[in-house]
Amino acid sequence: MPPISWALSTQLGQITPYIDCRQSFSWTAALCGILLVASVAGVAASRVTSNGLVKSKRFVDAGFLVALAFVFALSLQEAATMLLDPCQR
């Protein structure tokens, strides 16, 4: 879920600033926040459900760390959308 959320946020980040500039509500920050919550929930759910079910614990831990890297990138995108004005080019 985190890689999909990150990719969707990146693609929507190309479209929604034009909408944000015309309206007073920041759709970019709202959508990025929703995707961030969804990706954190996906990471937590995968971590909780994978305990004891897989023989290769290192593979699960590596996947968890990769998912956390995507969550970190998504949180940085969220911070950028909140700090930068969408109308400035």
N, C-alpha and C positions, 0 to 999 in steps of 0.2 A: 503494500500500500504506500509506503513512503516514496519510492521512486515514481510511482504514478502521480501522487500528489504534487511532487516537485515538478514533474514535467508539465502537468496541467497548470500549475501556478506560473511557470515560466511562459507558457503560451498565452495564458490569460493576461499576464503582465504586459504583453505587447498590445493588447486590445483595450483593456479597461481604463488606462489612463486618459484616453480620449473621452470616455464617458464621464470619468471623474472630473475632468476639466469643465464640462458643460453643466454638471450637477453639483450640488453642495455636499452630497454624501460620497464617501470614499469607498467605492465598490472594490477597488483593488485590495485595500487593506482588509476589508470584510471577507472577501473570498479567500485571501491568503490565510487569514486567521482560521477560517473553517477548515481549510485543507490541512493546516498545521495541527489542529485538534484531531482530525481524522487520522493523520499519519501517526501521531503519538498514541492514539487508541489502537491502531494497527500494530505498532511495535509492542505495546503492553500486552495485547491479546496474544500475539505470537510468542512472546516470552513466557507467558503464563501457561499456555496450552502445550508448549513443546518440552516441558520438563519431564524427563523419564521416558519419553516415547521414541526418541531417536538414539541409535547406537553411537553415532558420531557426534559427540558433544562439541568438538572443535568447529565442525561445519555449522552448527546452529549458532555458536558464539560468533563466528565470522559473519554470518548473515545478520545477526543482531547488531553488530558493530557497523556494518554497511548501512543498515536501516537508520541507525543513529546519526551517521554522517549525512544522510539525506534530510533527516529532521533538523539537523544543525544548519544545513544550507537553506532550508525552507524558513527557519527562524530568522536567518540573516536577510532573506528576501522580504519577510514581514517587517523587519526593522527599517529596511530601505524604503518600503512603500509608505511607512508612517513618517519618515523624516524628510523625504523629498517631495517637492511640490510637483504634481503631475502636469501643470500648465507650463512649466519652464522647459524650453527645448534648447 
